[in-house]
């Protein structure tokens, strides 16, 4: 077994960041993919891919606001998961450990 390329301080820092991201995941509300665009007539459209085809639907202003928030949440979630994956891979490859999570 090779020596860890990460110091114990680095490992703790990565584990803390992982735990912070894990907690943020639990707070995410409403998820969606696609995009919301205003139409010249003042209407709103939600567009997304379904089975490789572009599908769209008209929305009210309130629905457009909520859908845009859900799309932003999805993008943030994707970013958090990517970062958690990178942290896990670094800990496994450089220190031969999985993130040690704080028990609730």
Buried (B, 14 or more C-beta within 10 A) or exposed (E): EEEBEBEEEBBEEBBEBBBEBBEEEEEEEEBBEBEBBEEEEEEBBBEBEEEEEEEEEEBEEEBBEBBBBBBBBBEBBEEBEEBBEEBBEBBEEBBEBEBBEEEE
